[in-house]
Amino acid sequence: MKEYLSLSEASELIGKSKETLRRWDREGKLTAVREPMSNYRVYKREQVEALFADFFSYEVEDIVSNYVEPHHEYTVLELFAGAGGLAIGLEKSGLKCVALNEIDKWACQTLRKNRPNWKVLEGDIKDFEFTEYHNSVDVVTGGFPCQAFSYAGKKLGLADARGTLFYEFARVVKEVNPPICIGENVRGLLSHDNGKTLQGMISILDEIGYNVLPVQVLKAINYKVPQKRERIILVGIRKDIDLKYEYPKPHNKIYNLKDALKKGELYDTNVPMSSGAKYPQSKKAVLDLVPQKGYWRDLPLEIQKEFMGESFYLGGGKTGIARRIGWNEPCLTLTCSPAQKQTERCHPEETRPFTVREYARIQTFPDDWAFEGSMAQQYKQIGNAVPVNLGKEVGYSIVKFLNQYYNLLKPR
């Protein structure tokens, strides 16, 4: 196994930013050394992994709770609902889904199969009006895709965003007029088009009557999800409401792959058997040589060169390639396909991708949540989902806000 790690490799391995590693270096927690051949600053792998083990300790007692009881029946309208990860989480926190919109037919079939009582609006959001929910829904949520806007003048308005899915999200919020709206997106939105896309979204929500809180990145591992997934949450509060919304507090216990797939605190049984993708024999022969928590750099040099091709000579850690996940670490972010070359997520002991049910567990779906469509469609639905437990913790923060809001409305 490779003895030294570059800054980017160490950063990817433990899910901490390069700046954090540099700070730890300055504070003496993690000492970098000079690699004799290149003179680059590198880290001893065993030192990084020892720090990692401390950070993800099993022995930590979780003293944080975001749980709150709803004072009323609160309702949510969900857009871009996918296979229901966020919706299940919100349901678990006490919110009632009045309707869900989704364009993908297989995801819609999944929603209907598992929740026959949910009103699933299948089709392009552009084809639906939501005025029937005006002033009667408490929260509108949506994981809209990240798309660039074309700017007209200095301040982007709702009309300028026509043709984008964020425009549709904002249009629905305007039609429904809920006390709070929640947008969910990938971390990349922060830097998309040098931050202009996010600023455009904020100015549009401002125009339709919502104040947007400072955007936060929520790390799924801090919310009972055994996966290093990051999402940003865009929270809009209607301008007539003078109340503070608080993001869910991060938990101090981190769950690992073992917690996802074995009986324990997260699940009371081992993961159910299910179908799964397979590696071609040529790739399996390579991945057989990779140890737990290892990746392509742990292969013999000649096999590295052959497996990586031209990218062997390019910079960067590329630690997702030929990656075998360890039992005692959270999984890397799941993608829509478990066996692509850039994003292998190999089982710790068997040389194969995670199965469909293993994928679902890593995203904290309940075992009885069935996915419709082909195996590829099922992986896609799970890979695109908001982790259920993250959705639940965000749900608690919404319930807490709505409790305060309706308390204020009570006649004195």
N, C-alpha and C positions, 0 to 999 in steps of 0.2 A: 504494500500500500504506500502511496506517495507520502514522503516524510514531511515536506514543506508545502505550504499553501500561499498563493499570492493574496494580496489584499482583497481582490474581487472574489476569489474562490472562498476565502474565509468568510467574507460578507454573505455570500449566497448560502454557504453551508449552514450557518446558524441564524440566518434571517435577520441580521442586524446591518445597519447602513455602514458604508465605508467610514463615514465621519465618526460613528460610534466606536469603531475599531481603532481609529486614530486617537480618539480621546482616551480609550482604555490604554493605549500604548503610552500616552503622555502621563496617565495616572499610575502606570506600572502594573496594571492588571493583566496586560497581555503584551509581551515584549517581542517586537519585530527584530529580525536579524538580517544581515546582508547576505544574499546568495552569492557564493564565491564566483560563479561563472558570469552572471549578469549584473551583479551589484544591486539588484532590485531588493527592496525590503520584503521579506517573507516571514511567515509565522510557522512555528512548529505545530504540526497537525495535532499531536497529543495534547499540547497546551490549549489549543482552540477547543478541542473536544471536551477537555476537563472543564473549561469555562461553560461550555454548552450544557454539560451535565448538571452543573450547579444551577444554571439558568432554568433548565427544564426539570427541576427536581421532582421526583415522585412524592417526596415527603412533605411538600408544602401543604398546609391546611388552608382550604379556601374559606376566607372569612368575609368575602365580598358577596353581597346579594343585591340584585336589581329588582327582585320580585315586588310587585305591587298589585293589590286587588282593585279591579275596576269598580267604581262607585255606581256606574250606570252601564247599559248595554251600548258599547261604542261600535261604530261601523266603519268599514274600510272599503274603498273602491281601488282595485289593483289593476294597473296597466302593465303591459309587457310581462305577463305573469309567469311565462315559462312553465316548468313542470311543477311549480307550487312550493319551492323552497321557502321563499319569503312568506307566502300566504299561510303555510302550515305554522311557521314560527309566530306570525302575528296571531293566528288562531290560538296557539298554545298560551300566548300572553293575555288572552281574554278579548281580543278584537273579533268582530263578526264580519266576514266577507259578504258584501251585498252583491258584488259582481266582479268578474275578472275578465280582462280582455287579453287575447293572445292570438297571434297570426299563425303559428305553427300547428298544423292539424294533429300531429302526434302528441304534442304537449297538451293540446285541448282534450284529446282522448284520455290522456293520463289524468288530467284534472277531473273529468266527468266520471271516470271509473272509480276513483278514490273518494270523491265527494259528490255524489249524485245530486245533493241538495244545493250545491253552488251554482250560481247563474254564470255560465261560461259564454262569453261573447266572442265567438270565433271569427277571425277575419282582420283585415287591415283597420287599424284604429281610425284612419281617415274617414272610414265609412260609417262611423258611429257617432251619434250625438248623446250627450250625457246630461242634458238639461233637466231630465226627470229627477236627477239626484240633487238639484240645486238646493242648497241650505239644509240638506237632510242626511249628509254623510260627514263623518268626523275627520277622516283622513283620506287623502289620495296618495297612493304610492306608485312608484314605477322605476324599473331599471332600464331606462332608455339608452340606446346605443350612443357612443361618443362620435358626433359628426361635426365637421367644421361649418361655420356660418359664413355667408358672404355679408360683409359689413356695408351699411348704408349710413354715411355720416359718422359722427363720433360716438354716438350712443346707439347700441343695438336695441331695436324694439321688436315686439312680437311679430309684426308683419315681415320684418327682415329675415326671420328664421323659417319662413314658410318652406315646406318641402323637407324639413328635417323632423325627426321623431321627437326631438325636444319641443319643437313648436306644438306638436300634438299633445304632449304632456302638459305644457303650459295652457293650451286651449282648454283642455279638460278641467284643469284646476280652476280656470276662470269661470267655466260653465257651472262647476259644482260649488265653488266658494267655501271649501272646508276650513276649519280653524287652523289646520296644519297640513302641509304636504311634505312628502319625503321622496327625494330622488336618490337612486343608488347607481353607482358607476364604478368603473375600474380606476385604479390609482392614476393611470396615465392621463386621465382628464385634467389633472392639476397642471401638467406641462403641455397639454395638447395645444398646438398653434401658439406656443409661448404663453400659455395661460389665458389667451384671448377668448377661447371657447367658453371656459368657465365664467369669465367676467361677463360675457354675453348672456349666459344663462341667468346670472345673478341680476343683470339689468332688466331682463325680461320679466322675471318674477317680481322685481321691484315695480315695474310698470303695471302689472296686473294686481298689485296691492299686497305683496308679501315681502316681509323683511327676511333676508337670508342670514342664518348664523354663520360664523366663521367655519369653513368646511373642515371636517376632520377625517383623517384616515383611520378606519377601524381595522385592527388586525384580528383576523378570525381566531387565532390561537389564544387571544385574551378573552374569548367569549365561549369557552367550552367546545371549541371545534379543533379536532386534531389535525390541523392543516394550516400551512403558512400562506394563507390567502389574505389579500388586502382589498378593501373596498372603501370608496369614499361615500359619505352620506351628505346629501344636500338637504338642509332642513329649512323650509319656509314657514314663517308664522304670519298669519293675517294681520295687517297693520293696525286693526282696531283692538288687537289683544296685547295688553301690556303685561306679558308674563315671560318668565325665563324658561327656556327649554334646556334640559341637561342631557348630554349624551350618556349612554349607559356606562357605568364604571367598569374598567377592566378587572377581570378576576385575577387573582395571584397564583392560581394553579393552572399549569399548562398540561394538556392531554397529548399523548403520543399515539403512534400507529397501533400499538398493542391495545390501547384503550378503545380504539375504533373497532378492531377486528376480534378481540377476545372478550369473554365475559368479564365485567368489571363495573366501574362507576357509571360509564356512559350507557352500557347495554347489559342486560341481565342474561344474555346467552352469547355463545360464539356466533360469528357471522354465518348466516344461512348459506348453503351451497347454491351456486347459480352458474349460468353460462358466462363465458368471458372470451376476450380476444386472445389470439395466440401470436407469438413471434415466429417469423420464418426461421427455418433451421439455421441459416447462416448467422442471423442476429442472435439466436439462442446460444450458439457456440461461443460468440463473443461475450455475451452477458453472463454466461456460466463462470467466466473468469473474474467477474466483478464482485468484491466482497460487500457485505452489508455496509450501508452509508458511503459506499465507494461510487466512482463514476469513471468516465473514459480514461482519465489520467492514471488510474490504477491498473490499466492494462499494460502488457508488455509493449515496449516502444514500437516495434514493427507493426503490431496489431493496432495500436493507436493511430499510426500513420495511415494504414489501410482503411480503418473504420471511419476516420474523420475526413479523409481526402484533403481537399484544399484548405478546409477550415482548421486543420492541424496547425497550419503556419500563421493563422490569424490570431490576434490578441484576444483577451477576455477569458474568463473561467469556463463558461459554457457548462456549468455543473449539472444542468438538467440532462445532458446527453449521456446515454448508457448508465443511467442512475438507478442504483438499487437502494430502496428506502430501508432504514433500520427500524427495528421494533421500538427502540427507545427514543425516537424523535418524531415530531409531527411530520406528516407527509408534505411534500412540495405541492404547490397549487395544482389541482387537477385541471386537465384541459378537456376539450371535446372528444379527443381520441387518445386512448391510453398507450398506443404503440408507435406514435410518430417519432422520428429520429431525434428531433430537438427536445422532446419532452417525455422520454421514457420514465415510467413510474413502475419499476420492477418490484415484485413481491420480495420480502426480505429473505425467504428461504427457498422458494420455488422460482425457477427462471421463467416467469410469465408476467403479463400485465395483470393489474387488479381486475377481478371479475366485476360484473355489474353491481352485485350486492355489496361488494367491498367498496366500490366507488361510492355507492349510496351512503354507506356507513361513514366514510371519510367526510362526506358532506352533511352528516348527522340526520339523514332522512330516517324515519321509522322503518323497521323491517317490513311492515305490512303495506308500505306505500309502493304500489306496483307501477311500473313504467310500460307504456304502450309503444308499439312499433318494433322495427328491427333492432338487433343488438347495437348497431351503429347509432340509430336514433336514440336509443336508451342512454348510451354513453354521452351523446351530445346534450340531451336534456339535463343529465346530472351534472356534467361539466360546466354548463352555463348557469347553474342554479346559484341562488344565494344560500349559504349554509343555513339549515333550519335553526340551529341554536343561536346563530348570529341574528337571524330574523326575530327570534323570541326575545332576545335581550333588547333589540331596538324597539320591539313591541312594548316591553315594559316601560321604556322611556316615554313612549307616546301615551300610554295609559296614565302614567304619572302626570304628564302635562295636561291631559284632558280632565283628570280628576280636579286639578287646580282650577282649570278654566270653568268647568260647570259649577264648582263651588262658589266662584266669584259671581256667577249669574243668579245664584239663589237670592230671592228677595230677603232683605235684612229685616 
